Amino acid sequence: MNQRKQKQEGSGMEEQRVILENRNKMTVSQVVDVDAFDEETLWANLADGAVEVSGSGLHIEKLDLAEGVLVVTGSISSFAYIEGKKQKGSKRLKALAGRLRND
């Protein structure tokens, strides 16, 4: 067993994972919440930092915060890790919330 694996097992911390399947299904672990979502962009806060997913026709297939798992489907064109400060109260999220209240 390598030292990195021993250290992670000893700390109780699981590795953060992103699995991208054929650019149309993405599974992300260690998700603590989703701050913003529409059909073109998704912003999820992770245990350490955040991830932004871009594409078209994006849908949240599964969001299990107890397990920390997010599954996104659609045409995924890019994703990026965002370090540091997490996004809070984004314009997109506020616009989406406004649309939902008006429906």
N, C-alpha and C positions, 0 to 999 in steps of 0.2 A: 504494500500500500504506500503510495507516495505521501510526502509531507503535507502537501496542499489538502489532499483528501482527509488526512488525519486531523488537520487543523479545523477543517469545516465540520467534521463529525464531532470533534470535541467541543466546538462552540455551539452546536445545535443549529447552525445556520445552513440553510439549503442554498444551493447554487441558483442564481437567477438564470432563466432559460427563455429563449425565443426560438420557436420552431416555425419556419415558413415553408408551406407546402405549395409548390407550383404557382407561387405568387398570387394565390387566391384564398388561402387560409393561413392564419397566423395564430399561434398559441403562445401566450406570454404568462410567465409565472411571477410570483411575488407582487402581484397587483394589489394595491391598497384602496384605490378608488379611480373612477373615471371622471375627469374634470370637464372635458369637452368632447362632443361627438356630433358629427353630421355625416353625410354620405361621402365627404371628401377628406375629412381629417378626424383623427381620434387622438386624444391626449390622455394618457393613463399615468397616474402616480404609482411609483414602485416603492418597495421598502427602502431603496436607495436611489434617489433621483426620479426620473420620469422617462417615458417613451412617447414619441409622436409618430403616428402612422398616417401616411397619405395615400390616396388612391381615388377610386371612383366606385360608387355603389357599395360603400362599406356598410356592414351590418354587424351588430354584436350578436353572435350566435350563442355565447355563454359568458356570463359574468358571475363568478362564485367568489365573493370576497372572503368567506370563511376559509376557503382553500387557496385564495390568492391567484385564481386562474381566470384569464380572459381569452376568449376565442373570437377572432374577427374574421369575417368572410367578405369577399368582394374582390375587385381588381386592385391589388396592393402594388403601388409603384415605388414606395420608399418607406423606410423607418429610420429613426435616429434616437439615440439615447440623449437625454437632456440632463446635465449635471446641475447640482446646486438647487436654487430656489424652485419650488414647485409652482405651477400655474394655479392661480386661484381666481375665481370669478371672471373668467375670460369673456371677451365680447361675444364670441360664438356661443358660449354656454348661456349667457344672459339672453341672447337673441333666441336660442332654442327654447329656453324656459318661457320666454314671452309668447312664442308661437304656440306652445303647449297650453298655456293659460287661456289663449284666445280661441282655441278649438273647442 
